[in-house]
Amino acid sequence: MDRFDDAAAQAGSLRETEHRPYPLPERRWTMGQTWQDLLFAHWRVPHDVLRPHVPERLELEQHDGAAWIGLTPFRVAGLRLRGAPPLPLLSSFHELNCRTYVRAGDRPGIWFFSLDASSRAAVAAARSAYRLPYRHARIDAGAGSFRAETDGGGSFQARYHGVGMPAPAAPATLEDFLAERYCLYAGDGEMRAEIHHAPWPLQAAEAEVEHQGIAPVELEGEPICHYAGRLDVVIWSLERY
C-alpha cells in the first residue's frame, strides 16, 4: 500500500465502532496515522513502585495484581492532517514508546513516559500539539528488527516476529487490557486526546529485547510479547476534560 492507500484505510477505520468501550467523539478527528511492524513488550511492575511516576489525578490501573509497562517499537506511515494527503519525507518515521495504563473517570487510557522518534519535525510538532514527552532518537529499523539510541541516553534493541494468526483480544484478558485503549492522557494528566482504530490484530510474538535507560523504573524478568503487522488510526485534538 502507498501513502494514499494509508489515508483511505485510516478514514475507513471509522466503519467499525461496535468494539469501542464508549462512543466516538462528536468532534471531527484531526490526524491520521498508520502503525506498522509493531511489538508490544510488557513487564509487570508493582503498583506502588510505579505510582509516583504517574500524575496524581490519574488512576494507575492494574491487571492480575500489578501495573504494567510497555515498550513498543514500530513504524509510523501515512501521517497526515485530516483532509490533506501524507507528505513525502515527513509522513513516515520510526518510533519507540514507553507507556503504562491509567484511567480518569470512565475512560481507560494510556500514559506515556517517553516517545522517541527518528523525525525531528515529528518530535517538535507532537510536543507542541499534544504536550507529550517526545524526544529525538537515532533509530535503525527493518522488518522485525529495531535499534534506538535516544537523546536522553537510553538504548533499545529488539528482534521480533509474530507467531500464529492475527486475532482481536478476547474481552477481559490481559491482551485486551494492554491493547484496547482509545485515548491518551497528556500534560499533567488534565488533557486527553481520543483515538480510534479497529480491534488490534494481535499475534503472539517471539522476541529478543534489550533495553537500558528507557523505563522510569527497573523492569525485571522477560517481557510478555505481542505483535501487530498494521493498524490504521485516527486521532482527535487534545482537549481538557
C-alpha positions as CSV (number, residue, x, y, z in Angstrom):
1,M,0.0,0.0,0.0
2,D,1.2,3.5,-0.7
3,R,0.7,6.6,1.4
4,F,-2.6,7.5,-0.3
5,D,-3.9,4.0,0.4
6,D,-2.9,4.6,4.1
7,A,-5.0,7.7,4.2
8,A,-8.1,5.8,2.8
9,A,-7.6,3.0,5.3
10,Q,-7.3,5.4,8.2
11,A,-10.7,7.1,7.4
12,G,-12.1,3.6,6.7
13,S,-11.4,2.5,10.3
14,L,-14.5,4.6,11.3
15,R,-16.7,2.0,9.7
16,E,-16.1,-0.4,12.6
17,T,-17.1,1.1,16.0
18,E,-19.0,-1.7,17.9
19,H,-15.9,-2.7,19.8
20,R,-15.4,0.7,21.4
21,P,-16.0,1.0,25.2
22,Y,-17.6,4.4,24.7
23,P,-19.0,6.3,21.7
24,L,-16.9,8.2,19.2
25,P,-16.4,11.8,19.9
26,E,-18.8,14.2,18.3
27,R,-16.0,16.4,17.2
28,R,-14.1,15.8,13.9
29,W,-10.9,13.9,14.1
30,T,-7.8,15.8,13.1
31,M,-4.9,13.4,12.3
32,G,-4.4,10.0,10.6
33,Q,-1.6,7.6,11.1
34,T,-0.8,4.0,10.1
35,W,1.3,1.9,12.5
36,Q,3.4,-0.9,11.1
37,D,5.5,-3.8,12.3
38,L,4.7,-3.1,16.0
39,L,6.0,-5.1,19.0
40,F,4.3,-4.9,22.4
41,A,6.8,-5.9,25.1
42,H,5.2,-5.7,28.5
43,W,6.6,-6.1,32.1
44,R,4.7,-6.5,35.4
45,V,5.6,-3.7,37.8
46,P,4.5,-3.3,41.4
47,H,1.8,-0.6,41.6
48,D,3.4,1.2,44.5
49,V,6.7,1.4,42.7
50,L,5.2,2.9,39.5
51,R,2.6,5.1,41.2
52,P,4.9,8.1,41.9
53,H,5.7,8.4,38.2
54,V,2.1,8.9,37.1
55,P,0.1,12.2,37.8
56,E,-1.9,12.1,40.9
57,R,-5.2,12.9,39.1
58,L,-4.9,9.7,37.1
59,E,-5.7,6.2,38.5
60,L,-2.9,3.8,37.7
61,E,-4.7,0.7,36.6
62,Q,-3.8,-2.9,37.4
63,H,-4.3,-6.3,35.9
64,D,-3.5,-9.6,37.7
65,G,-2.5,-7.6,40.7
66,A,0.2,-5.5,39.0
67,A,0.7,-2.4,37.0
68,W,2.3,-2.8,33.5
69,I,4.9,-1.0,31.5
70,G,5.1,-1.5,27.7
71,L,7.9,-0.7,25.3
72,T,6.6,-0.5,21.8
73,P,8.8,-0.1,18.7
74,F,7.0,0.5,15.4
75,R,7.0,2.4,12.1
76,V,4.6,5.4,11.6
77,A,3.4,5.7,8.0
78,G,0.8,7.9,6.3
79,L,1.0,10.6,8.9
80,R,-1.3,13.4,7.8
81,L,-3.8,16.1,8.9
82,R,-7.5,15.5,8.1
83,G,-8.3,16.5,4.5
84,A,-4.6,16.5,3.5
85,P,-2.5,13.8,1.9
86,P,0.6,12.4,3.6
87,L,3.6,14.5,2.7
88,P,6.7,12.8,1.2
89,L,9.6,12.6,3.6
90,L,7.5,13.9,6.5
91,S,4.8,11.2,6.8
92,S,6.9,8.2,7.8
93,F,9.4,7.6,10.6
94,H,10.2,5.1,13.4
95,E,9.1,5.5,17.0
96,L,9.7,3.8,20.3
97,N,7.1,4.4,23.1
98,C,7.3,3.7,26.9
99,R,3.8,3.6,28.3
100,T,1.5,2.4,31.1
101,Y,-2.2,2.2,31.7
102,V,-4.4,4.7,33.5
103,R,-7.9,5.8,33.9
104,A,-9.8,9.1,34.6
105,G,-13.4,8.5,35.4
106,D,-14.9,6.1,32.9
107,R,-12.1,6.5,30.4
108,P,-9.3,3.9,30.5
109,G,-6.3,5.2,28.5
110,I,-2.5,5.4,28.1
111,W,0.1,7.4,29.9
112,F,3.4,7.9,28.0
113,F,6.7,8.2,30.0
114,S,8.5,8.8,26.7
115,L,8.1,8.8,23.0
116,D,11.3,8.6,20.9
117,A,11.1,9.3,17.2
118,S,13.6,9.3,14.3
119,S,12.0,12.5,12.9
120,R,12.9,15.8,14.5
121,A,10.0,17.5,12.7
122,A,7.5,15.0,14.2
123,V,9.1,15.5,17.7
124,A,8.7,19.2,17.5
125,A,5.1,19.1,16.2
126,A,3.9,16.4,18.7
127,R,5.5,18.2,21.7
128,S,3.6,21.4,20.8
129,A,0.3,20.0,19.7
130,Y,-0.1,17.1,22.1
131,R,2.1,18.1,25.1
132,L,3.7,14.6,25.0
133,P,7.3,13.9,26.1
134,Y,8.6,13.3,22.6
135,R,12.4,13.1,22.1
136,H,14.6,12.6,19.1
137,A,16.4,9.2,18.7
138,R,18.7,7.6,16.3
139,I,16.9,4.6,15.0
140,D,17.9,1.8,12.7
141,A,15.0,-0.5,11.9
142,G,13.9,-3.0,9.3
143,A,11.3,-5.8,9.2
144,G,11.4,-7.4,12.6
145,S,14.4,-5.5,13.9
146,F,14.7,-2.2,15.7
147,R,17.6,-0.4,17.4
148,A,17.4,3.0,19.0
149,E,19.7,5.3,20.9
150,T,17.8,8.2,22.5
151,D,18.9,11.8,23.1
152,G,18.2,11.0,26.8
153,G,21.0,8.4,26.9
154,G,18.8,5.4,26.7
155,S,19.1,2.4,24.3
156,F,16.8,-0.2,23.0
157,Q,17.3,-3.2,20.7
158,A,14.9,-5.9,19.6
159,R,14.4,-8.7,17.1
160,Y,10.9,-10.0,16.8
161,H,8.2,-11.6,14.7
162,G,4.6,-12.7,15.0
163,V,3.5,-16.3,15.6
164,G,0.1,-17.7,14.6
165,M,-2.9,-16.0,13.0
166,P,-3.8,-12.4,13.9
167,A,-6.9,-12.0,16.1
168,P,-8.6,-9.5,18.3
169,A,-8.0,-9.8,22.1
170,A,-10.8,-11.7,23.9
171,P,-12.7,-9.4,26.4
172,A,-11.3,-9.1,29.9
173,T,-8.0,-10.7,29.1
174,L,-4.6,-9.3,29.7
175,E,-4.2,-8.6,25.9
176,D,-7.5,-6.7,25.9
177,F,-6.3,-4.6,29.0
178,L,-3.0,-3.8,27.3
179,A,-4.0,-3.1,23.8
180,E,-7.6,-1.9,23.5
181,R,-7.3,1.7,24.7
182,Y,-9.0,4.6,22.9
183,C,-7.5,7.7,24.5
184,L,-4.2,9.1,25.8
185,Y,-3.6,11.5,28.6
186,A,-1.1,14.3,28.4
187,G,0.2,17.5,30.1
188,D,-0.1,16.9,33.9
189,G,-2.9,14.4,33.3
190,E,-5.5,17.0,32.8
191,M,-5.6,16.8,29.0
192,R,-6.9,13.9,26.8
193,A,-6.8,13.0,23.1
194,E,-9.3,10.4,21.8
195,I,-8.1,7.7,19.4
196,H,-10.0,5.3,17.1
197,H,-9.0,2.1,15.3
198,A,-10.3,-1.3,14.6
199,P,-9.5,-4.0,17.2
200,W,-5.8,-4.8,17.3
201,P,-4.9,-7.8,15.0
202,L,-2.7,-9.3,17.7
203,Q,-0.3,-12.3,17.4
204,A,1.9,-13.9,20.0
205,A,5.5,-12.8,19.4
206,E,8.9,-14.4,19.6
207,A,11.2,-11.6,20.6
208,E,14.7,-10.8,21.9
209,V,14.6,-7.4,23.7
210,E,17.4,-5.4,25.3
211,H,16.9,-2.0,26.9
212,Q,18.6,0.5,29.2
213,G,17.5,3.8,30.5
214,I,14.1,3.9,28.8
215,A,11.6,3.0,31.5
216,P,11.2,5.1,34.7
217,V,11.6,2.1,37.0
218,E,13.6,-1.2,36.8
219,L,12.0,-3.9,34.6
220,E,12.7,-7.4,35.8
221,G,12.4,-10.7,34.0
222,E,11.3,-11.5,30.5
223,P,8.5,-9.5,28.9
224,I,5.2,-10.8,27.6
225,C,5.3,-10.0,23.9
226,H,2.7,-9.5,21.2
227,Y,3.0,-8.4,17.5
228,A,0.8,-6.5,15.1
229,G,1.6,-6.0,11.5
230,R,-0.6,-3.0,10.8
231,L,-3.2,-0.7,12.4
232,D,-4.8,2.3,10.8
233,V,-5.7,5.1,13.3
234,V,-7.4,8.4,13.5
235,I,-6.7,10.8,16.4
236,W,-8.6,13.8,17.8
237,S,-7.0,17.0,19.0
238,L,-6.1,17.4,22.6
239,E,-8.7,18.8,25.0
240,R,-9.1,19.5,28.7
241,Y,-11.7,17.1,30.2
